[in-house]
Amino acid sequence: MTYRTNPNTHDKVSVLGYGMMRLPTKGQTEGGRQTGEEEVDQEMINRQIDYALAHGLNSFDTAPVYTKGQSERHTGIALARHPRHSYYIATKMSNFSVYNRKDSIALFENSLKQLQTSYIDYYLLHAIGGSNGEYPDAMDLFNARFIDNGVLDYLLQQKQKGVIRNLGFSYHGDIKVFDHALKMMDDGKVHWDFVQIELNYLDWHWANEINDANTDADYLYAELEKRGIPAVVMEPLLGGRLANMPYKLMKQLKEREPERSVASWAFRYAATRPGVLTVLSGMTYMEHLKDNLCSYCPLKPLTKDEMTFLEEEIARQIVDYKTIPCNDCKYCMPCPYGVDIPGVFVHYNKCLNESNVPKDVKDPEYDRMRRAFLVGYDRSVPKLRQADHCIGCGTCVSMCPQKIRIPRELHKISEYVEQLKRRL
């Protein structure tokens, strides 16, 4: 395993971090997707964490809201079976719905309890930069969640006591909040020991092309680098989009390195820059863990030519496919009207990547592609949870880290499905 040294605490952190957002479950799946109703498989979590630790992975990232509120407890059970000094835990202040000081402190204390620990190695203000119906301005929501209620002051006190060893934040959304948080450090109000950002070769130069509400990763990384703040990387695969790519693009990567997986290119890209402390990957299955370990045991950094190839050639072609920038994070769920929002988007993107989105009835492949799209849609998303059940309430929009205009995209897909059914 390749390790990076935290300049603040001198922790030697594995460059591969274990993201505990999506845990393995028991039971069946619907069309290859977890229904979300299955029982979490604690035995499998134990096995995977044991395997990770045995192969040098020592960084684990969770949050109170992950896996419908179960992630911290199951992660704590698995890790508590090992010496506390053998791993680092990251968790978050996920006070998305209740902002007052009392409830936020209770959330922090519950994290300690669920994780069965007396201290947190890496604690984050969770997803700064977002907005919601109550606070449509992202800066107002940042202040409500962390400043006006004294929560940040409380966390700084916990850091002084050693209950928090490193304090940072994760960023999604409005760039003015990211810039403001860094200015707080410039002004001496707080010291950020690390910052978690989305970084991959698609987002490096093309995040704003995909969605004009997003900020390119090269800006985020540069701002951290000039302040000496270690970067923790999330979404190195963009929710799997950089692993499940169109065949034409996969072929280009395989031609360069036939023995390596397509995903390994994205993982190595994310870790090549020296300011990256660790790269988080949500490894639900043992095969994911084993493959990712191959990318980091040890890390073979990409060359300058390989980085440019990914940033300019492969990324540009991905943008041309016009996929919906959904990472399947499920922050938009549950939908009050039952729509499986990520399920719909995942199916649509999959069909785009496999060239199964027919545009013209005169295309000789139209009937084959039409059947593949419609049959696959019914198999992967139950009828009562499909896009046509979206009423456009907009509840989901403020929750989306990628700032996708979700109702608009769902309505477009619903109209497209209707066209396919009527063979228009």
Disulfide bonds with the S-S distance in Angstrom:
none
